Amino acid sequence: MDGVLRHIEGVLDDASTNILVFAHHQTVLDRITSYLVAKKVEHVRIDGKTPTDARQPLVDQFQRGGDRAPRVALLSITAAGVGLTLTRASVVVFAE
């Protein structure tokens, strides 16, 4: 996890970079979420606990861009691996 968080931090150093972070395990997603909250990085999270009807609004929030748009989309491989358009990101990290 430390290596994953260091990598994410390094990517976030470029203020113009938007990131998709995929993981499988809830503990990994939780740890990354805690890191992003501590660093005050705007993000959205879509995992198995995210209701299906709430997923597209989170995608739209990430996709819209602008000053207050989330820079990171934290995604469960299972819940967000198919059917979502996240073209705003320039970097994809697979954390598992």
C-alpha positions in Angstrom: 0.0 0.0 0.0 2.8 2.4 0.8 4.1 2.1 -2.8 0.7 2.6 -4.3 0.1 5.7 -2.1 3.6 7.1 -3.1 2.8 6.5 -6.7 -0.6 8.3 -6.5 1.1 11.2 -4.6 3.7 11.5 -7.3 1.0 11.6 -10.1 -1.0 14.2 -8.1 2.0 16.5 -8.0 1.1 17.4 -11.6 -2.0 19.6 -10.9 -3.3 19.0 -14.4 -3.5 15.2 -14.0 -6.7 13.4 -13.4 -6.5 9.8 -12.2 -8.6 6.6 -12.3 -7.6 4.3 -9.4 -8.9 0.7 -9.7 -8.7 -1.8 -6.8 -10.5 -5.0 -6.0 -10.4 -5.2 -2.2 -12.5 -2.9 0.1 -9.6 -2.6 2.5 -7.4 -1.2 -0.4 -10.2 1.2 -1.4 -10.7 2.3 2.2 -7.0 3.0 2.7 -6.8 5.0 -0.5 -9.9 6.9 0.5 -8.4 7.8 3.8 -5.2 9.0 2.1 -7.2 11.2 -0.3 -9.3 12.7 2.5 -6.2 13.4 4.6 -4.6 15.1 1.6 -7.8 17.0 0.8 -7.9 15.6 -2.7 -11.3 15.9 -4.3 -12.5 12.4 -5.4 -15.4 10.2 -6.2 -15.7 6.5 -5.2 -17.7 3.8 -6.9 -17.7 0.4 -5.4 -20.1 -2.4 -4.7 -21.7 -0.4 -1.9 -22.5 2.5 -4.3 -26.2 2.1 -5.5 -26.5 1.6 -9.2 -28.5 4.7 -9.7 -25.9 6.8 -7.9 -23.0 5.7 -10.1 -23.7 7.8 -13.2 -24.0 11.1 -11.2 -20.6 10.3 -9.7 -19.2 9.7 -13.2 -20.8 13.0 -14.4 -19.2 14.8 -11.4 -15.8 13.5 -12.4 -16.2 14.1 -16.1 -17.4 17.7 -15.9 -14.0 19.2 -15.1 -13.5 22.6 -13.8 -12.0 24.0 -10.6 -14.1 22.0 -8.1 -14.3 18.7 -10.1 -12.8 15.6 -8.4 -9.3 14.8 -9.7 -9.5 11.2 -8.7 -12.1 8.5 -9.4 -11.5 5.6 -7.0 -13.1 2.6 -8.5 -13.8 -1.0 -7.7 -12.8 -3.2 -10.6 -16.0 -5.2 -10.2 -18.4 -2.3 -9.8 -16.9 0.1 -12.3 -15.0 -2.1 -14.7 -17.7 -2.0 -17.5 -20.1 0.5 -18.8 -18.7 3.8 -17.4 -17.2 6.5 -19.6 -14.3 8.2 -17.7 -12.4 9.9 -20.5 -11.3 12.9 -18.5 -8.5 10.9 -16.8 -5.0 10.9 -18.2 -3.6 8.3 -15.8 -4.9 4.9 -14.7 -3.6 3.2 -11.6 -4.3 -0.5 -10.8 -3.7 -0.7 -7.1 -3.9 -4.5 -6.7 
